[in-house]
Amino acid sequence: MPAAPFEIPPIPVPGFTDHKGFTIVRADTEELQHVVYSFRYQIYVEMMRRRQKCADHARRIIREPLDERGENYLAVKDSMIVGTVRRNRMDDPAASYYAKLYRSHLFGEMRQDRIGITTKLMVRLDLQGGSIAPRLLAAFAKDGAKGGVEVELIDCNKHLISFMERLGFLSYRGWAVHNEFGTVRPMFMAIDTISYLREIGSILLPAFRPFVRDGQYGGYDLIRRLAEEPRTESLRHIAHAYRRPVDKLAEAA
């Protein structure tokens, strides 16, 4: 059985020894990166008992090829790490596996460096269900939009689909099998679909609005062409309005 959250010792964050409260920082030093890798080991190996190809059991870290060019962020609460998330661009050579898993060719002629891959989103088990994940993702999303990301891709387990849909992600290729995490749901979010994000009440909307105009990148075309019906019932009628042109074509055929 996985260890209870309180049995896992908290990991202090260098430079935040006397910090009180909550903040989000990018892991742009070796010390901060090491904290991220150690936190992953705690979550995946010690808590969840998952096999990880890149686990270094001697050093008790998980460092992957995607970390070479990836952008890691960590959430800090009262000087301890409580969450992380990572972004890569699809033009990263280390992301070739995800290009296949996510079928990135479906997104057309979009420049691969404009497609973000969101991975390693995790929060301490004893703090899940609170505000940490949304706040972490909001800061992460803001940096992505500022840096020119047009579409964000992610995969998640079944219990997280509703959460991701409320953020603005949509399924587009059914279920897939990840080589480490089993059956997952690939999802995409076009960050320029401002009207849609406003209608569903996405907490990420403020992160995108200063940097993109509604429909600037052709995100609504992606929704019409690729998006599946949300599993979250309260979002279906909203999403249907944006998917409707495809539905009409299907009915005519």
Secondary structure, DSSP 8 states (H G I E B T S, - for coil): ----GGGS---B-TT-TT--SEEEEE--SHHHHHHHHHHHIIIIIIIT----TTEETTTTEE--GGGTT-EEEEEEETTEEEEEEEEEETT-GGGHHHHHHTTGGGGTT--GGGEEEEEEEEE-GGGTTSSHHHHHHHHHHHHHHHTT--EEEEEE-GGGHHHHHHHT-EE-S--EEETTTEEEEEEEEETT-HHHHHHHT-TTHHHHTTT--TTTT-HHHHHHHH----SSHHHHHHHHHHHHHHHHHHHH-
